[in-house]
Protein backbone atom coordinates (compact mmCIF):
# COMPACT_ATOMS: atom_id res chain seq x y z
CA UNK A 1 0.00 0.00 0.00
CA UNK A 2 1.55 3.25 -1.13
CA UNK A 3 0.33 6.79 -0.60
CA UNK A 4 1.36 10.31 -1.55
CA UNK A 5 2.43 12.85 1.07
CA UNK A 6 3.90 16.23 0.14
CA UNK A 7 4.50 15.14 -3.49
CA UNK A 8 6.42 12.08 -2.33
CA UNK A 9 5.29 8.45 -2.60
CA UNK A 10 5.54 6.59 0.70
CA UNK A 11 4.80 3.00 1.74
CA UNK A 12 3.44 1.68 5.00
CA UNK A 13 6.44 0.31 6.88
CA UNK A 14 4.77 -1.73 9.65
CA UNK A 15 1.90 -3.37 7.83
CA UNK A 16 1.10 -5.69 10.73
CA UNK A 17 0.25 -2.66 12.90
CA UNK A 18 -2.54 -1.58 10.53
CA UNK A 19 -5.84 -3.47 10.43
CA UNK A 20 -7.40 -1.56 7.53
CA UNK A 21 -6.99 1.51 5.31
CA UNK A 22 -10.02 3.57 4.26
CA UNK A 23 -9.82 5.89 1.26
CA UNK A 24 -13.12 7.66 0.47
CA UNK A 25 -15.61 4.78 0.01
CA UNK A 26 -12.93 2.10 -0.47
CA UNK A 27 -11.67 -0.02 2.43
CA UNK A 28 -8.64 -2.30 2.29
CA UNK A 29 -7.88 -4.91 4.97
CA UNK A 30 -4.42 -6.30 5.62
CA UNK A 31 -4.49 -10.03 6.34
CA UNK A 32 -2.24 -13.01 5.52
CA UNK A 33 0.41 -10.74 3.96
CA UNK A 34 -1.90 -9.02 1.45
CA UNK A 35 -4.16 -6.00 1.15
CA UNK A 36 -7.68 -7.05 0.24
CA UNK A 37 -10.42 -4.74 -1.01
CA UNK A 38 -13.80 -4.86 0.74
CA UNK A 39 -16.54 -5.47 -1.83
CA UNK A 40 -19.42 -6.10 0.57
CA UNK A 41 -19.97 -4.87 4.12
CA UNK A 42 -22.42 -5.77 6.83
CA UNK A 43 -22.04 -8.39 9.54
CA UNK A 44 -20.05 -10.59 7.14
CA UNK A 45 -17.53 -8.82 4.96
CA UNK A 46 -16.52 -10.09 1.54
CA UNK A 47 -13.07 -8.99 0.39
CA UNK A 48 -11.19 -9.40 -2.88
CA UNK A 49 -7.50 -10.27 -3.12
CA UNK A 50 -6.01 -9.44 -6.53
CA UNK A 51 -2.53 -10.39 -7.59
CA UNK A 52 -0.44 -11.35 -10.58
CA UNK A 53 1.15 -14.80 -10.62
CA UNK A 54 3.64 -16.42 -12.94
CA UNK A 55 1.70 -18.99 -14.93
CA UNK A 56 4.50 -20.47 -17.05
CA UNK A 57 7.88 -19.82 -18.61
CA UNK A 58 8.10 -20.43 -22.33
CA UNK A 59 11.57 -21.04 -23.68
CA UNK A 60 12.46 -19.76 -27.13
CA UNK A 61 13.94 -22.21 -29.57
CA UNK A 62 16.61 -21.56 -32.17
CA UNK A 63 14.02 -20.11 -34.57
CA UNK A 64 12.78 -17.53 -32.02
CA UNK A 65 9.38 -19.13 -31.37
CA UNK A 66 8.17 -19.73 -27.83
CA UNK A 67 7.33 -23.14 -26.47
CA UNK A 68 6.32 -24.40 -23.05
CA UNK A 69 7.39 -27.92 -23.99
CA UNK A 70 10.28 -29.62 -22.29
CA UNK A 71 12.10 -30.50 -25.53
CA UNK A 72 13.75 -27.07 -25.66
CA UNK A 73 17.20 -27.13 -24.06
CA UNK A 74 18.61 -24.23 -22.10
CA UNK A 75 22.29 -23.48 -21.59
CA UNK A 76 23.89 -20.86 -19.33
CA UNK A 77 27.26 -20.71 -21.10
CA UNK A 78 28.92 -21.73 -24.35
CA UNK A 79 32.55 -22.90 -24.72
CA UNK A 80 34.28 -21.15 -27.65
CA UNK A 81 38.04 -21.28 -28.25
CA UNK A 82 38.87 -22.30 -24.70
CA UNK A 83 36.76 -19.52 -23.14
CA UNK A 84 33.23 -19.70 -21.77
CA UNK A 85 30.75 -17.05 -22.88
CA UNK A 86 27.73 -16.35 -20.71
CA UNK A 87 24.41 -16.67 -22.54
CA UNK A 88 21.39 -14.46 -21.87
CA UNK A 89 18.16 -16.33 -21.09
CA UNK A 90 15.80 -16.35 -24.03
CA UNK A 91 12.44 -16.89 -22.36
CA UNK A 92 8.94 -15.48 -22.40
CA UNK A 93 7.12 -15.33 -19.08
CA UNK A 94 3.33 -15.68 -19.03
CA UNK A 95 1.58 -13.96 -16.13
CA UNK A 96 -2.05 -14.30 -15.05
CA UNK A 97 -4.25 -11.91 -13.08
CA UNK A 98 -5.76 -13.85 -10.18
CA UNK A 99 -8.85 -12.93 -8.16
CA UNK A 100 -9.58 -14.64 -4.83
CA UNK A 101 -12.52 -13.91 -2.55
CA UNK A 102 -12.43 -14.09 1.25
CA UNK A 103 -15.12 -14.01 3.95
CA UNK A 104 -14.68 -12.44 7.38
CA UNK A 105 -14.56 -14.85 10.30
CA UNK A 106 -15.58 -14.30 13.95
CA UNK A 107 -11.95 -13.74 15.04
CA UNK A 108 -11.65 -10.67 12.79
CA UNK A 109 -9.57 -12.39 10.14
CA UNK A 110 -10.57 -13.65 6.71
CA UNK A 111 -11.05 -17.15 5.33
CA UNK A 112 -10.91 -18.15 1.68
CA UNK A 113 -14.52 -18.07 0.44
CA UNK A 114 -15.08 -21.74 -0.39
CA UNK A 115 -17.94 -24.14 0.23
CA UNK A 116 -15.88 -26.07 2.78
CA UNK A 117 -14.89 -22.95 4.74
CA UNK A 118 -18.46 -21.60 4.79
CA UNK A 119 -19.72 -24.85 6.32
CA UNK A 120 -16.85 -24.83 8.85
CA UNK A 121 -17.64 -21.25 9.88
CA UNK A 122 -21.35 -22.06 10.36
CA UNK A 123 -21.51 -25.72 11.49
CA UNK A 124 -24.86 -25.22 13.27
CA UNK A 125 -26.51 -24.16 9.98
CA UNK A 126 -24.87 -26.79 7.75
CA UNK A 127 -28.14 -28.24 6.41
CA UNK A 128 -29.60 -24.80 5.63
CA UNK A 129 -26.41 -23.73 3.85
CA UNK A 130 -26.24 -26.92 1.76
CA UNK A 131 -29.89 -26.49 0.75
CA UNK A 132 -29.28 -22.84 -0.18
CA UNK A 133 -26.17 -23.71 -2.23
CA UNK A 134 -28.04 -26.45 -4.06
CA UNK A 135 -31.10 -24.34 -4.89
CA UNK A 136 -29.17 -21.17 -5.89
CA UNK A 137 -26.26 -22.69 -7.87
CA UNK A 138 -23.62 -20.47 -6.24
CA UNK A 139 -20.32 -20.15 -8.11
CA UNK A 140 -17.46 -19.39 -5.73
CA UNK A 141 -15.56 -17.40 -8.35
CA UNK A 142 -18.49 -15.06 -9.10
CA UNK A 143 -18.54 -11.77 -7.20
CA UNK A 144 -22.34 -11.28 -7.26
CA UNK A 145 -23.04 -14.87 -6.17
CA UNK A 146 -20.71 -14.52 -3.19
CA UNK A 147 -22.25 -11.23 -2.11
CA UNK A 148 -25.69 -12.86 -2.29
CA UNK A 149 -24.44 -15.84 -0.25
CA UNK A 150 -22.85 -13.58 2.39
CA UNK A 151 -26.18 -11.76 2.80
CA UNK A 152 -27.90 -15.13 3.32
CA UNK A 153 -25.24 -16.17 5.87
CA UNK A 154 -25.62 -12.87 7.69
CA UNK A 155 -29.35 -13.51 8.09
CA UNK A 156 -28.84 -16.91 9.81
Phi, psi and omega in degrees: 000121179242152179215163182254131177221122180052049178063021179233140179270124181240159177238152178286122185280312183256078184300326183294340180279349184249125180277317179205161177234128179247126177231110185054240180268357183264136178235134179238129178257145176255118181205140177056033176084007182225155168269132181235135183274130177287126178248348177208132181259205181097194181298326175245121181267141173249128181236155182244127174254120179246135175203166179252129178236152178284117183274312178199162175245122180256123180274142178271139178270187185293343179265001177087006178266149183271147179210138175264003180289160183272359183283348178279127179268150180232132180235141181269338180210162183226124179280124178223119176059037179085350177252155175254129178252128180288135179258145178271135181300135181244081186225150170251133178255133180254121180251155181226134174283128184240134177243128176231139181252142180230153180241138180292145178247168183300335181281354181098357177267195181227141177245144177305131186280087177234164179303313182300314182292325178297315180293324178292326179286333182231063184295332180292330183255025186304314182295318179297319181294315179299320179294319179296315180297322181289318183281337184254356177050058182286130174257124186279008172244011181251120183305310183295321177298319182289325176295318178297317179294320180295326177294320176297314181296324179293337180273353181286000000 
